Amino acid sequence: MTLPPETPRLDSAGSVPVVLPYFNQARAPIIPIRPIGPEHRGQLLQHFLALNAEDRYLRFGYAASDERIRAYVESIRFGVDEIFGVFNRKLDLLAVAHIAMEAGQTDRAEFGVSVLPRGRGLGIGTRLFERAAVDARNHGLRVLYMQCLSSNGAMLKIARRAGMKVRNDGGETEAHLELPDDTYQSHLDALVENQTGQIDYWIKVFMRQWRCFWLFGRCPDPT
């Protein structure tokens, strides 16, 4: 859904800072985004294992083996971190965003995202960042940041579109975004997006079960 523009806060110098500039631009087609829970751990694992060697290197910053990916998925702290995903009609996770709380910090979190090849070029990564930023501000966080290789053009594109402050340090880049305060509207927006994503998922579950039943007489559990 489209987030309405908000009145920006004045900084200490009395000027109006640029806050989330990309969020006030025209939207791409609606992309249903759903919160991901521990019941989807199997689908998360399938998503990350489907990344090729180059994609794994860009996503994690190192050559992640299957064993490292399994350990990563098992280490996700549901209930502390936030996970959002985009499902296709087969209930495969096309894209996953991970908002990870920094150890010992209560006001900043790290954003990470991965999109499978067949889901790229559709603006999914940017939409997941927008959704992550709304969720972070609603939880009282002040900063959302991401770290990536300087060669990760997709992540840098997201950062620039969102108006993040980008700092390049050789082969690595860090970008951070200062978040505005939460509002009743931001909480309502998050609620509506969550419900939209949930309804979209239920419809896809129903359609998948219907197709499997009529074609094969049964349908395996997607998780």
Secondary structure, DSSP 4 states (H G I P E B T S, - for coil): -PPPP-PPPP-TTS-----SGGGGSPP-S----EE--GGGHHHHHHHHHTS-HHHHHHHHSS---HHHHHHHHHH--BTTBEEEEEE-TT--EEEEEEEEEPTT-SSEEEEEEEE-GGGTTSSHHHHHHHHHHHHHHHTT--EEEEEEETT-HHHHHHHHHTT-EEEEETTEEEEEEEPPPP-HHHHHHHHHHHHHHHHHHHHHHHHHHHHHHHHHS------
